[in-house]
Each structure stands twice: as C-alpha cells, then as structure tokens.
Amino acid sequence: MALTRPIVVAGGGPCGLAIAVALARAEIPVIVVERGAALATDLRAGSFHPPTIEMFDQLGVGDDMRAMGIQVSTWQIRDRHAGVVAEFDLGMLTGDTPYPFRLHCEQHKLSALLARELEMFDCAQLRYACCLVDATQSADWVTVHVETPDGPETIEASWLIGADGARSAVRRCLGTEFEGFTWPERLLVLSTTYDLAEDGFALNCYIADPQEWCAIFKMPHDGPPGIWRVAFPTDTSVPDEEVLDLDYGRRLLNGFLPRRQDYDIPYRSTYRVHQRVAKTFRSGRILLAGDAAHINNPLGGMGLNSAIHDAMNLAPRLIEVHRDAGADADALLDQYVRQRRQTNLDFVQADTIRNKKTLEERDESARRSRLQELAETAADTDKAYRFLLRSSMIASVRRAAEIA
C-alpha cells in the first residue's frame, strides 16, 4: 500500500510536528497545516518524562532539548503547612532509562526545534495560516479542505492526522464524541523570578491543601537563573480580568509564601482544565493524536508527554504502510488506537485525576491517609521504584507495547 499522496497533519504543535519529522526522516511526503500565522508560544506545558526524552533522540532534537532544559532529578509532594511529605529521586530509574530525570523546557521551544528539523527535508512542508475546515474520505484518499490567505484550497492526502488540539476540527470531521468532563476550577499560572529553592522547594513540587493547592515548576525561560511557575486553582465566578490582575497574583503568592518584597510576576495566564478522551481515534484514513484525542489536568505532567508518545507510536506504523505494499494498514493502525487509547485511560486519565484529588482532598481523614501512604511509598525502596516507573510514564509506554 505505497503512498502516492502526502500525509496531511493538522496542527503545528509538538505532537503534529513530531509526527511530521518522523515521517520526513523516512522520506515520506508530509504537509503540516497550522491555523496560526506562527508557532504558538503558550506557557502551559514543559515537563518531559524519561521515555519522551528518549524519543527526542529519535527525532534529532535530543541534544538541543537537553542543552536548553533543566534536568530535575528529584521532586516533592508537600503539605502547604507541614512541608515535605515525600521526595522522589528519579536516579532510581538509572537501569530503566538513559535519562533518569524530568526535563523542564517550555513546549514552544520544542515546537521551534521540530519545525527547524522539518525544514531540512524537501519532502515536508509546514504551512502557516492554513486552517482545516473540512475533510471527506474515500477508500483510497482523504480530501482535505483548507482556508489560506489566498483563499480556499483542496489537498488530496493519503492519510489525515488530527493533532490540532482540544478543539480539533479533524475530530469534528470524524464525528466522534469527546467523552469526559470539565473540572469546576480555572487554573491561574503565575511566573515569578523569585528563587523558591531558597525556601527548600524542589524544582518540581505538588503542594496539597484543601483550600488552595498548587503546583510548582522551575523553567529555563531565557536562560539562567530561569523562572518559576506556580499554578493555583481559582473560582470561575471571579472574572478573568480580576484573576489576571497583578495584585491578585501577588496576594496568592504571599498567601502561599509570605515575603516582605513584592513578587515580580512577569507572566500570568489562565485556562480551564478537562479530562476527556475521544470515543475513537480512527475512522478509515483519518486518525487523532495528542490533545485532539485526549486531554487531562496538568498534575503529573502527562498530557504533552502522552501526545509525543502518540506521535512516536503512530508514525512508525504509517512508515511501514508506506514502505511495504503488503502491510495490513487496518491491523497496524487499529493497534495504534488500542494501545494509545487504553493506556491513556488506564494511566494518564487515572493518574492525573488521582493526583488532583490528592492535592485538593478536603476530608481530613482521607487527606491524612493519602499523604501518609505517599510518605511510606517514598521511604520504601521497592514501593518508590514502582511508583516512579508509573509516574515517569515508563510503565505506560511498556504497557502500550504489550497490547496486541
């Protein structure tokens, strides 16, 4: 089933670009259509787990990512008032991965590296301000309708991959449900130049509190000394403009860690948080990956990672379909759906929901029990190792490979 038409990837984020780079490195014609006039520079995600860091090497961007990022070997779970509950050392995974650490680096930097890599291949195109509006398919190709600055255009594609985010136009064309729910809070992400390490915080912390939990990440920003992100839940009845007010952010940070001087907060943003998985990731020649297929809360840093895992599971299958005229495309691509959808449900959705409930638990008995369990896990070598295999996403990648 050799391809005579390009593969079209909708979405120029990390997932779509990773798929495109993997295909281009195999000399398969690929067109990425990105609705924006340039790559997005949002500051949401940026914590990469060991399996993902390994995948960067396969995409040709591993050295650059590690050079730009911050290697985080230990991370903490804390109680807002009692301090450190558990600290986990990723060095325990040395025998399981060449990269036993989390890598913190803004996702837009990964997108830029992947776009630069894609430019090296004559078989690849990245088209900005190119918005997919519809797609129809036959047994042999997909007709992709896009709007461009020069007007409407039609592209005949061998396959269409929807990596176009939570509001995916490709998922709409597929007609599949986006099953799940939306959390009641809105997250406020504050970036501050104050060095939280001076107060004993690890470069990645999750802080439990029944009233106002939060999560902390140190990011490289424009270079040393870097910048700290703190994510707080906020009441959606409070208007966005009030939540984004500088004084509002300073009150939150001072409530969390009082200081005599005002916090410097160069960036702040809000977003809603969802837990949703598409009912199917495939219909014929149209497939979903990344946020178009599944979204989750950020506690555990699994969303962007699972998107890259989708990309590196799907791309080799399309490469095999291209190279081997006798390849069973249905068998290969349906297995992609089974592997990635099931592991997203069993690991990413389950773990991020549990992480959030742990941090926000209001029942005092349940709260103490869960935090004590985490403390005991961190103190027990075998339990800590098993916990790290799962929280680092090594276990989910291994489980996906086992699904026939």
C-alpha positions as CSV (number, residue, x, y, z in Angstrom):
1,M,0.0,0.0,0.0
2,A,2.7,2.5,-1.1
3,L,1.6,6.2,-0.7
4,T,1.1,8.3,-3.8
5,R,-0.2,11.3,-1.9
6,P,1.2,13.2,1.0
7,I,0.2,12.6,4.6
8,V,-1.5,15.7,6.0
9,V,-1.0,16.6,9.6
10,A,-3.4,19.2,11.1
11,G,-1.7,21.1,13.9
12,G,1.7,22.6,14.2
13,G,2.2,21.9,17.9
14,P,4.7,19.4,19.4
15,C,2.6,16.3,18.6
16,G,1.9,17.2,14.9
17,L,5.4,18.3,14.3
18,A,6.8,15.2,15.9
19,I,4.7,13.0,13.6
20,A,5.8,15.1,10.6
21,V,9.5,15.0,11.5
22,A,9.4,11.2,12.0
23,L,7.7,10.8,8.6
24,A,10.1,13.2,6.8
25,R,13.1,11.4,8.2
26,A,11.7,8.3,6.5
27,E,11.4,10.4,3.3
28,I,7.6,10.2,3.3
29,P,5.9,13.3,1.8
30,V,4.1,15.2,4.6
31,I,2.3,18.5,4.9
32,V,1.6,20.2,8.2
33,V,-1.3,22.7,8.1
34,E,-1.2,25.1,11.1
35,R,-4.1,27.5,11.6
36,G,-1.9,30.1,13.3
37,A,0.3,32.6,11.5
38,A,3.3,31.3,13.5
39,L,4.0,28.6,16.1
40,A,2.2,29.1,19.4
41,T,4.2,30.4,22.3
42,D,1.9,29.5,25.2
43,L,3.5,28.7,28.5
44,R,1.3,25.7,29.7
45,A,3.3,22.5,29.4
46,G,7.0,22.0,29.8
47,S,7.9,18.9,31.9
48,F,9.1,15.9,30.0
49,H,9.5,12.4,31.4
50,P,12.3,9.9,30.6
51,P,10.6,8.0,27.8
52,T,9.8,11.3,26.0
53,I,13.4,12.5,26.4
54,E,14.5,9.2,24.7
55,M,12.0,9.9,21.8
56,F,13.6,13.3,21.3
57,D,16.8,11.5,20.2
58,Q,14.8,9.6,17.5
59,L,13.5,13.0,16.2
60,G,17.0,14.5,16.1
61,V,16.3,17.2,18.7
62,G,17.5,15.4,21.9
63,D,20.9,17.1,22.4
64,D,19.3,20.6,21.8
65,M,16.5,19.9,24.2
66,R,18.7,18.7,27.0
67,A,21.0,21.7,26.4
68,M,18.1,24.1,26.7
69,G,16.3,22.4,29.5
70,I,16.7,22.0,33.3
71,Q,17.3,18.4,34.5
72,V,15.1,17.7,37.5
73,S,16.3,14.6,39.4
74,T,14.2,14.9,42.5
75,W,10.6,16.2,43.0
76,Q,8.4,16.7,46.1
77,I,4.9,16.2,47.4
78,R,4.3,18.7,50.2
79,D,1.6,19.8,52.5
80,R,1.0,23.5,52.4
81,H,1.6,23.9,56.2
82,A,3.5,20.8,57.2
83,G,6.1,21.0,54.4
84,V,7.7,18.0,52.6
85,V,5.6,14.8,52.7
86,A,7.5,12.8,50.2
87,E,10.6,13.3,48.0
88,F,11.3,11.0,45.0
89,D,14.7,10.5,43.4
90,L,14.5,9.6,39.7
91,G,18.0,8.3,39.9
92,M,16.3,5.1,41.0
93,L,15.4,4.6,37.3
94,T,19.0,4.5,36.1
95,G,18.7,0.9,35.0
96,D,15.5,1.6,33.0
97,T,16.4,4.7,31.0
98,P,19.4,6.6,29.9
99,Y,17.7,9.8,31.2
100,P,16.6,9.3,34.8
101,F,15.3,12.8,35.3
102,R,12.5,15.1,34.3
103,L,13.4,17.7,31.7
104,H,11.8,21.1,32.2
105,C,11.7,23.2,29.0
106,E,8.9,25.3,27.5
107,Q,6.9,23.4,24.9
108,H,7.2,26.2,22.4
109,K,11.0,25.6,22.3
110,L,10.4,22.0,21.4
111,S,8.0,23.1,18.6
112,A,10.6,25.5,17.3
113,L,13.3,22.8,17.2
114,L,10.9,20.3,15.5
115,A,10.0,23.0,12.9
116,R,13.6,23.7,12.2
117,E,14.3,20.0,11.8
118,L,11.3,19.7,9.4
119,E,12.7,22.4,7.2
120,M,15.7,20.2,6.4
121,F,13.5,17.8,4.3
122,D,12.4,18.5,0.8
123,C,9.5,16.1,1.2
124,A,8.0,18.2,4.0
125,Q,6.0,21.4,4.2
126,L,4.9,23.5,7.2
127,R,2.1,25.8,6.1
128,Y,1.1,28.6,8.4
129,A,-2.3,30.4,8.4
130,C,-3.7,27.3,6.8
131,C,-6.9,26.3,8.5
132,L,-8.5,22.9,8.0
133,V,-12.3,23.4,7.6
134,D,-13.5,20.0,6.4
135,A,-12.3,16.6,5.3
136,T,-14.0,13.8,3.4
137,Q,-12.6,10.4,2.6
138,S,-12.8,7.6,0.1
139,A,-11.3,4.1,0.2
140,D,-8.0,5.5,-1.2
141,W,-7.5,9.0,-0.1
142,V,-8.7,11.9,2.1
143,T,-9.9,15.2,0.5
144,V,-8.8,18.0,2.9
145,H,-10.3,21.4,2.5
146,V,-8.4,24.3,3.9
147,E,-8.6,28.1,4.1
148,T,-5.5,30.0,3.3
149,P,-4.7,33.7,2.9
150,D,-5.1,33.2,-0.8
151,G,-8.5,31.6,-0.5
152,P,-9.8,28.0,-0.2
153,E,-7.7,25.1,-1.3
154,T,-8.1,21.3,-1.6
155,I,-5.4,18.8,-0.8
156,E,-5.6,15.1,-1.6
157,A,-4.0,13.2,1.2
158,S,-3.2,9.5,1.7
159,W,-3.9,9.9,5.4
160,L,-5.1,12.8,7.6
161,I,-3.8,13.1,11.2
162,G,-5.6,15.4,13.6
163,A,-3.1,16.8,16.0
164,D,-5.0,20.1,16.1
165,G,-5.7,20.4,19.8
166,A,-8.6,20.2,22.2
167,R,-11.0,22.0,19.8
168,S,-9.9,19.7,16.9
169,A,-11.5,20.4,13.5
170,V,-10.4,16.9,12.5
171,R,-12.2,15.3,15.4
172,R,-15.3,17.2,14.3
173,C,-14.9,15.8,10.8
174,L,-14.5,12.3,12.4
175,G,-17.8,12.8,14.2
176,T,-16.6,11.1,17.4
177,E,-17.6,12.1,20.9
178,F,-15.1,13.7,23.3
179,E,-16.1,11.8,26.4
180,G,-15.3,13.0,29.9
181,F,-15.8,16.2,32.0
182,T,-14.5,19.6,32.8
183,W,-13.2,20.5,36.3
184,P,-15.0,23.3,38.1
185,E,-11.9,25.4,38.6
186,R,-9.9,27.6,36.3
187,L,-6.1,27.4,36.7
188,L,-4.1,30.6,37.1
189,V,-0.4,30.1,36.2
190,L,1.9,32.8,37.7
191,S,5.6,33.0,36.7
192,T,7.9,34.6,39.2
193,T,11.6,35.4,39.2
194,Y,11.9,34.8,43.0
195,D,14.0,31.7,43.6
196,L,11.8,29.3,45.5
197,A,14.8,26.9,46.0
198,E,16.0,29.3,48.7
199,D,13.0,28.2,50.8
200,G,13.6,24.5,50.3
201,F,11.4,23.8,47.3
202,A,12.5,21.2,44.7
203,L,12.4,22.2,41.1
204,N,9.1,20.4,40.8
205,C,6.6,20.3,43.7
206,Y,3.0,19.5,44.2
207,I,1.5,21.1,47.3
208,A,-1.6,19.7,49.0
209,D,-4.1,21.9,50.6
210,P,-7.9,21.5,51.0
211,Q,-8.5,25.2,50.2
212,E,-5.7,26.2,47.8
213,W,-3.4,23.5,46.5
214,C,-0.7,24.5,43.9
215,A,2.0,23.1,41.7
216,I,5.5,24.5,41.1
217,F,7.9,24.1,38.2
218,K,11.3,25.7,37.6
219,M,11.6,26.6,33.9
220,P,14.7,27.7,31.9
221,H,13.0,30.8,30.4
222,D,15.6,32.9,28.7
223,G,18.5,31.2,30.4
224,P,20.0,31.1,33.9
225,P,18.7,31.7,36.5
226,G,15.4,30.7,35.0
227,I,11.9,31.4,36.2
228,W,9.4,29.6,38.5
229,R,5.8,28.8,37.5
230,V,3.2,28.3,40.2
231,A,-0.3,27.1,39.2
232,F,-3.3,27.8,41.5
233,P,-6.9,26.8,41.2
234,T,-9.3,29.8,41.0
235,D,-13.0,30.3,41.3
236,T,-14.6,30.7,37.8
237,S,-17.2,33.1,39.3
238,V,-14.3,35.6,39.7
239,P,-13.9,37.5,36.3
240,D,-10.7,36.7,34.3
241,E,-9.6,40.4,34.4
242,E,-9.6,40.2,38.3
243,V,-7.8,36.9,38.4
244,L,-5.2,38.2,36.0
245,D,-4.6,41.4,37.9
246,L,-1.1,41.7,39.2
247,D,-2.2,42.4,42.8
248,Y,-4.4,39.3,42.8
249,G,-1.4,37.1,41.8
250,R,0.8,38.7,44.4
251,R,-1.9,38.0,47.1
252,L,-1.9,34.3,46.1
253,L,1.9,34.0,46.2
254,N,2.1,35.9,49.5
255,G,-0.6,33.6,51.0
256,F,1.5,30.6,49.9
257,L,4.9,32.0,50.8
258,P,4.9,35.5,52.5
259,R,7.7,37.9,51.6
260,R,8.4,41.5,52.6
261,Q,9.1,42.5,49.0
262,D,6.6,42.3,46.2
263,Y,6.8,39.3,44.0
264,D,8.0,40.0,40.4
265,I,5.4,38.3,38.2
266,P,6.4,38.8,34.5
267,Y,3.8,36.4,33.1
268,R,0.3,35.2,34.1
269,S,-2.3,33.2,32.3
270,T,-5.5,31.3,32.9
271,Y,-7.1,28.2,31.4
272,R,-9.8,25.7,32.1
273,V,-8.9,22.0,32.8
274,H,-10.6,19.0,31.3
275,Q,-10.5,15.2,31.4
276,R,-11.6,13.9,28.1
277,V,-10.9,11.1,25.6
278,A,-12.2,10.7,22.1
279,K,-14.5,7.7,21.7
280,T,-12.4,6.6,18.8
281,F,-9.0,7.7,17.5
282,R,-9.6,6.5,13.9
283,S,-12.1,6.2,11.2
284,G,-10.7,4.9,7.9
285,R,-7.9,7.2,6.8
286,I,-8.4,9.8,9.4
287,L,-6.7,9.5,12.8
288,L,-6.4,11.5,16.0
289,A,-3.4,12.1,18.2
290,G,-2.4,14.4,21.1
291,D,-4.9,16.8,22.5
292,A,-7.2,16.2,19.7
293,A,-7.6,12.6,21.1
294,H,-7.3,13.2,24.8
295,I,-6.8,16.0,27.4
296,N,-6.2,15.9,31.1
297,N,-5.2,18.1,34.1
298,P,-1.5,19.1,34.4
299,L,-0.8,17.4,37.7
300,G,1.9,14.9,36.9
301,G,3.0,16.5,33.6
302,M,1.5,13.7,31.5
303,G,-0.6,15.5,28.7
304,L,2.2,16.7,26.4
305,N,4.2,13.6,27.1
306,S,1.4,11.3,26.1
307,A,0.9,13.4,22.9
308,I,4.6,12.7,21.9
309,H,4.1,9.0,22.8
310,D,1.1,9.0,20.4
311,A,3.2,10.5,17.7
312,M,6.1,8.0,18.1
313,N,3.6,5.1,18.2
314,L,1.7,6.3,15.1
315,A,4.5,7.5,12.8
316,P,6.3,4.1,12.5
317,R,3.0,2.4,11.5
318,L,2.5,4.9,8.7
319,I,6.1,4.4,7.6
320,E,5.5,0.7,7.4
321,V,2.4,1.2,5.4
322,H,4.3,3.4,3.0
323,R,7.3,1.1,2.6
324,D,5.6,-2.3,2.5
325,A,3.0,-2.7,-0.2
326,G,1.8,-5.8,1.6
327,A,1.4,-4.2,5.0
328,D,-2.0,-4.5,6.7
329,A,-2.8,-0.9,7.3
330,D,-6.0,-1.6,9.2
331,A,-4.2,-4.0,11.6
332,L,-1.4,-1.6,12.2
333,L,-3.5,1.5,12.8
334,D,-6.2,-0.2,14.8
335,Q,-3.4,-1.4,17.1
336,Y,-2.3,2.2,17.5
337,V,-5.8,3.1,18.6
338,R,-6.0,0.2,21.1
339,Q,-2.5,0.9,22.5
340,R,-2.7,4.6,22.9
341,R,-6.4,5.0,23.9
342,Q,-6.3,2.2,26.5
343,T,-3.1,3.4,28.1
344,N,-4.4,7.0,28.2
345,L,-7.5,5.8,30.1
346,D,-5.6,3.4,32.4
347,F,-2.6,5.6,33.2
348,V,-2.9,9.3,32.1
349,Q,-6.5,9.9,33.0
350,A,-6.5,7.7,36.1
351,D,-3.2,9.1,37.5
352,T,-3.9,12.8,36.8
353,I,-7.4,12.5,38.3
354,R,-5.9,10.8,41.4
355,N,-3.1,13.4,41.7
356,K,-5.6,16.3,41.7
357,K,-7.9,14.6,44.2
358,T,-4.9,14.0,46.5
359,L,-3.9,17.7,46.4
360,E,-7.4,19.0,46.9
361,E,-8.8,16.4,49.4
362,R,-11.0,18.1,52.0
363,D,-11.9,15.1,54.1
364,E,-9.3,15.3,56.8
365,S,-9.1,11.6,57.5
366,A,-8.8,10.7,53.7
367,R,-6.3,13.5,53.3
368,R,-4.0,12.3,56.1
369,S,-4.3,8.7,54.9
370,R,-3.3,9.5,51.3
371,L,-0.4,11.7,52.3
372,Q,0.8,9.1,54.8
373,E,0.6,6.5,52.0
374,L,2.8,8.7,49.8
375,A,5.3,9.2,52.7
376,E,5.5,5.5,53.2
377,T,5.9,4.9,49.5
378,A,8.9,7.3,49.3
379,A,10.5,5.7,52.3
380,D,10.3,2.2,50.9
381,T,12.8,1.4,48.1
382,D,10.7,-1.1,46.3
383,K,7.5,0.9,46.6
384,A,9.3,4.1,45.5
385,Y,10.8,2.3,42.5
386,R,7.4,1.0,41.3
387,F,5.8,4.4,41.9
388,L,8.5,6.1,39.8
389,L,8.1,3.7,37.0
390,R,4.4,4.7,36.8
391,S,4.8,8.4,37.5
392,S,7.6,8.7,35.0
393,M,5.4,7.1,32.3
394,I,7.9,4.3,31.7
395,A,5.2,1.8,32.8
396,S,2.5,3.2,30.4
397,V,4.8,3.1,27.4
398,R,5.7,-0.5,28.3
399,R,2.1,-1.4,28.8
400,A,1.1,0.1,25.4
401,A,3.7,-2.1,23.7
402,E,2.1,-5.2,25.3
403,I,-1.4,-4.5,23.9
404,A,-1.9,-6.7,20.8
